[in-house]
Amino acid sequence: MDKNWFLVLCLLLLAISNPAIADGLQQPIPIRLDNNGERWAQKTLKKLTLEEKIGQMFMVRALAEFVNIGSPEYLKLQEQIKRYHIGSFLVTVPYEAPFLYKSEPYEAAMLVNQLQHESKIPLIVAADFERGLFMRLNGVTEFPHAMAFGAINKTEFVEQFGNVVAQESRALGVQWNFFPVADVNSNPANPIINVRAFGEDPQQVASLVKAYIEGARKGGMLTTAKHFPGHGDTSTDSHLALAAINQTREEIERIDLVPFRNAIASGVDAIMVAHITVPALEPNAGKIATTSQEIVTGLVRHTLGFKGLVVTDAMEMGALTRLYPQPGPVAAAEAAVDAVKAGNDMVVLPSDLDGAYNGLLNAVRSGTIQENRIDESVLRILRAKASVGLNKTRTVDMNAISSLIARPASLAFAQQIANSAITLVRENGQVLPFRNRQLAVPTGNGGSQRSSLVCLILTDDVRIENGRQLERELRLRVPDVQVIYVDPRIAAASAEEVRSAVAAAEKVIVAVYMIPTAGKTVKMEEMTGINSIDLAPTVTTLFQSVLESGRNKTVVATFGSPYIASSFPQIENYLCAYSNVPTIETAVIRALFGEISIQGHLPVTIPGFAQRGDGIQKPALAH
């Protein structure tokens, strides 16, 4: 048989035996730009009109929910592809504070597949999957915040984390994750980074950033180091206002840039630039990092030698939009032009797509920006698309989702991470471990009963899921446990019930949920529009009263910011969990009852309370 015919026959047999290949579906492999991919990128660039090139530089939002193809919502997405030649979508879900309306994996994959069919050029699909798909979708593997991995400090765990997230993301047609967070959280008052960072030590953060990048890229997932040049040393949420990094150049080099340098050396695919002002790097007060040529082109490209994608943070964020006095299309146009002139390759979530697109298009037509500058960015974008195989196939196999998402091994691994992260910072030897089947005790009013175990759940809003898995796990062990949910609106009204329950209880759990939330506004010191990682005054008062009356029998467990203890130095038993995912809630209860060993170490310093590296180790009880 002729060798060529034999080769063709082999390929046909392979395609028949592999439905994904036969149907032209994505088969994720480690990130790699081969010669065919490079040729495709170069050839495609030459075919694009200026309008199409400009469109490739924009990323817009797509809500991962079921939509009829004739609905206004879908027609808008279709128009963005056809009219603006959009090159990328950010997959997310609807959000109305405080509710995040999660979707399902099949709905997300179906939408992505449909959008890919609409586009002339394959779309690169991104997501903010910092904690894995569970941030946006149900029925997937539940990983905790990055700081939980910092408490474990095992690079092999972080690498596997990246690989699992890559596997599940690629199953849905998402090729690009806006992670890892490379910020060094050196400011305990940081309301927006906090537990999203691995910790406060630059070398540890750098090591874990590297591990995530390697694991994710092996799984075929593009990675993003954010938020350059470092958003860790600020107490301002850049979703609301302009954050300032007031460190010296030497401090920035010694602390903030360390993880980014390591990310670049590890092959990170993109760097996301923050909407922050950094006087030591950009002396022009009218420029922020996003719009600074000194930072984007000078520091990222020339000094650090980064050759991948440089992308903006969301252009609709308050820190950026407040810098442009004319709202609407004019401001969006100016911001997009400034970002591209600074050296950014992609404009993410413009506040006004039409204004930003036409502003950038007109800037090239007028000569304000040279077309070869646009070509440089578009070529990088096309190379990124080819590196994940989008030059060959662009849709995913819907039938494979059930075998790739939430694999039993992945679920077990996520629970292992949660179990390993729990950190016991303080204990007085009088409370832990709890025992199953606590007995009810009389209240002293002649017959009515109260539980000897009380759990007080302090959360932003009692209507959300915080504490639900915690309560379920508690009731499995102590059916008569008294659980009281409290948020700032009802704290004062709940005070008497809480005081009475605590007084009658033998042991008390105070579960504090204080999670970094983008754009959360609170009123503090007569100022509005400020984001804070502190408890609301009404909740603080209630918490103080619990500690005053029963601190020796109370365990405080934080499901989020560990820094809360700085405001309550009288806490005698303190447990840090760093996250509010169900796996963490399960792990905390297991730790409290001695069912698992406690082995975490603080990856940050809690001012006036504990040092980085602290952590009381306790073995599991023999059963």
Summary of the structure (lengths in Angstrom):
residues: 623
radius of gyration: 25.7
end to end distance: 68.2
largest distance: 97.0
contacts: 2306
relative contact order: 0.12
helix: 43%
strand: 15%
